[in-house]
Amino acid sequence: MNPIIFDQFKHPKFNGTYYHASSNSSPIFPKLIGEEKTDICIIGGGLTGISSALNLAETGQAVTLVEGMRIGSGASGRNGGQIVQGYSCDIETMIKTVGQEKSALLWSMAREAIEEIDRRINLHEISCARQSGYVFAATNNSQFKLLKRINQKLKNTFNYEATSVLDQNTIKKWVKTESYVGGLLDYGSGQFHSLKYLHGLTEVAKNTGVQFFEDSKAIQISGGDTITVKTAHGSVKAKTLIIAGNAYLRGLEDTLQRKIIRVTSTVGVTTPLSPTQINSVLPGGVPVADCNNILDYFRITDDKRLLFGAGADYLGRETKNKKSLIRNRIINLFPQLNEFDLEYVWNGFIAATKNQLPEIICAQPNIYIAQGFSGHGLALTGLAGILITEKINGVSERFDIFASINHRDMPLHPYRNPLLIAAMLINKLKDFYH
Ligand SMILES: Cc1cc2nc3c(=O)[nH]c(=O)nc-3n(C[C@H](O)[C@H](O)[C@H](O)COP(=O)(O)OP(=O)(O)OC[C@H]3O[C@@H](n4cnc5c(N)ncnc54)[C@H](O)[C@@H]3O)c2cc1C
């Protein structure tokens, strides 16, 4: 075993999140030094990589995972903690994009993605503050009409009965703000501490035989029947490669990421609030997200803090004044919450595709990529792991449904930045003027 020489979460320059600070067990793995041989090599130690590793190891495959920093350094340790049903695009848009039949299959797999989280939590006794219940909030009448149509569609087309419409008065029982005209309550969605969940899965994967290496960034991939993944001090030879770097993929060819853009979002977490303060903002205790293109999303953590996410920079730039951005969004929504301190603020990158459905594909016969979960990855990453495992083990029907989704290229340089800035402005204006 190589010596442990690295604890990036404790590094003074690491911009740690509330999740890192409140996770007590953070497994540490060695740096890759020398050559490893395995069946499957996975690049990236977030929920996609770990879920793929665990599922594959359970089917008897030898798996080696290389992580460039620490397990959970990327979006899986920097998110809103909201487990949301379905996909980032609404159901009407999904039906327009892939048709009714495929939408029904995609919807049932998205339901399975949430069930899989609960199955894993129960099976492995992972303590990660999992709770059910969720509110989608409408900031204007056209969003409210859409939520009502979605509610009907879910019931009539997908036999999903866990949602109910909240009018302007009843939504205040869940979230006390004048900003919402109505909403949709969904008992099928919910929340959890994503990093504790990830660490729990990692522990199980390690015990199932997965070999982990941290501080081991993949810097080169060479193909053929055997794939070689090079890191600074070693290499992994494998029959199959899974690329699970998502928005944090670094050091490899850009061509792997033609279908996604990296969107910066900002999250802030307050110091613990009093029961009176919590009751004055989120009396229902369930997470909330509005339906804007550039949305606010928030929830109360199990240690009674308000965790609030907002903002979107389509060029993936660092937000300059994260604290004032989050503070202003909170005050705008909840002017009654006059005294609060933000103890943590951070940026994270979301990988978004044009149609807001994830890209789960076989890029070459033995190279898989799963990315572009478009802000809905906490559940869908687990599904990606299951589908890739099925495909590698010769069962391809469900994987093929995702693989057949047509993803359009994102604009390439030199047009990329002006086009993305224009798209960002248009979305802001749409949110403002509706
Ligand atoms: C601010 C924010 C809020 C979000 N809120 C929510 C939410 O409330 N609900 C929801 O469902 N989703 C949310 N998401 C999205 C969700 O977090 C992601 O979809 C999900 O975590 C993606 O997991 P992943 O494993 O694919 O990627 P990541 O968790 O980003 O993991 C990728 C890993 O790959 C590693 N890596 C990259 N390049 C290399 C390399 N060359 N070699 C080795 N390792 C490499 C990285 O270091 C990283 O650890 C949010 C995301 C962000 C950023």
The ligand as a MOL file (V3000), in Angstrom:
LIG
                    3D

  0  0  0     0  0            999 V3000
M  V30 BEGIN CTAB
M  V30 COUNTS 53 58 0 0 0
M  V30 BEGIN ATOM
M  V30 1 C -23.9840 24.3360 -6.3240 0
M  V30 2 C -24.6400 23.0650 -6.7870 0
M  V30 3 C -25.9200 22.7630 -6.3430 0
M  V30 4 C -26.5260 21.5770 -6.7620 0
M  V30 5 N -27.7180 21.2280 -6.2060 0
M  V30 6 C -28.2930 20.0430 -6.5450 0
M  V30 7 C -29.5000 19.6290 -5.9190 0
M  V30 8 O -30.0000 20.2640 -4.9790 0
M  V30 9 N -30.0750 18.4830 -6.3630 0
M  V30 10 C -29.5270 17.7220 -7.3520 0
M  V30 11 O -30.0820 16.6950 -7.7250 0
M  V30 12 N -28.3390 18.0750 -7.9250 0
M  V30 13 C -27.7100 19.2010 -7.5290 0
M  V30 14 N -26.5170 19.5520 -8.0760 0
M  V30 15 C -25.9050 18.6640 -9.0940 0
M  V30 16 C -25.2710 17.4270 -8.4540 0
M  V30 17 O -24.4970 17.8220 -7.3430 0
M  V30 18 C -24.4030 16.7540 -9.5090 0
M  V30 19 O -25.2180 16.4250 -10.6270 0
M  V30 20 C -23.7530 15.4670 -9.0310 0
M  V30 21 O -23.1570 15.6260 -7.7710 0
M  V30 22 C -22.7160 15.0380 -10.0660 0
M  V30 23 O -21.9760 13.9720 -9.5660 0
M  V30 24 P -20.7560 13.4180 -10.4170 0
M  V30 25 O -20.2070 12.2680 -9.6890 0
M  V30 26 O -21.1910 13.2070 -11.8130 0
M  V30 27 O -19.7120 14.6280 -10.4600 0
M  V30 28 P -18.8330 15.2370 -9.2900 0
M  V30 29 O -19.4630 15.0400 -7.9670 0
M  V30 30 O -18.4850 16.6140 -9.6930 0
M  V30 31 O -17.5310 14.3320 -9.3030 0
M  V30 32 C -16.5740 14.3830 -10.3330 0
M  V30 33 C -15.2270 14.0410 -9.7300 0
M  V30 34 O -14.2970 13.8090 -10.7900 0
M  V30 35 C -13.0480 14.2720 -10.3710 0
M  V30 36 N -12.1920 14.4820 -11.5630 0
M  V30 37 C -12.3350 15.4060 -12.5440 0
M  V30 38 N -11.3850 15.3050 -13.4860 0
M  V30 39 C -10.6090 14.2570 -13.0890 0
M  V30 40 C -9.4500 13.6480 -13.6490 0
M  V30 41 N -8.8960 14.0790 -14.7960 0
M  V30 42 N -8.9060 12.5970 -12.9860 0
M  V30 43 C -9.4670 12.1350 -11.8350 0
M  V30 44 N -10.5450 12.6810 -11.2550 0
M  V30 45 C -11.1360 13.7330 -11.8800 0
M  V30 46 C -13.3670 15.5430 -9.6170 0
M  V30 47 O -12.3160 15.9160 -8.7390 0
M  V30 48 C -14.6490 15.1580 -8.8840 0
M  V30 49 O -14.4150 14.6790 -7.5830 0
M  V30 50 C -25.8690 20.7060 -7.6790 0
M  V30 51 C -24.5840 21.0110 -8.1050 0
M  V30 52 C -23.9590 22.1580 -7.6490 0
M  V30 53 C -22.5560 22.4510 -8.0850 0
M  V30 END ATOM
M  V30 BEGIN BOND
M  V30 1 1 1 2
M  V30 2 1 2 3
M  V30 3 2 2 52
M  V30 4 2 3 4
M  V30 5 1 4 5
M  V30 6 1 4 50
M  V30 7 2 5 6
M  V30 8 1 6 7
M  V30 9 1 6 13
M  V30 10 2 7 8
M  V30 11 1 7 9
M  V30 12 1 9 10
M  V30 13 2 10 11
M  V30 14 1 10 12
M  V30 15 2 12 13
M  V30 16 1 13 14
M  V30 17 1 14 15
M  V30 18 1 14 50
M  V30 19 1 15 16
M  V30 20 1 16 17
M  V30 21 1 16 18
M  V30 22 1 18 19
M  V30 23 1 18 20
M  V30 24 1 20 21
M  V30 25 1 20 22
M  V30 26 1 22 23
M  V30 27 1 23 24
M  V30 28 2 24 25
M  V30 29 1 24 26
M  V30 30 1 24 27
M  V30 31 1 27 28
M  V30 32 2 28 29
M  V30 33 1 28 30
M  V30 34 1 28 31
M  V30 35 1 31 32
M  V30 36 1 32 33
M  V30 37 1 33 34
M  V30 38 1 33 48
M  V30 39 1 34 35
M  V30 40 1 35 36
M  V30 41 1 35 46
M  V30 42 1 36 37
M  V30 43 1 36 45
M  V30 44 2 37 38
M  V30 45 1 38 39
M  V30 46 1 39 40
M  V30 47 2 39 45
M  V30 48 1 40 41
M  V30 49 2 40 42
M  V30 50 1 42 43
M  V30 51 2 43 44
M  V30 52 1 44 45
M  V30 53 1 46 47
M  V30 54 1 46 48
M  V30 55 1 48 49
M  V30 56 2 50 51
M  V30 57 1 51 52
M  V30 58 1 52 53
M  V30 END BOND
M  V30 END CTAB
M  END
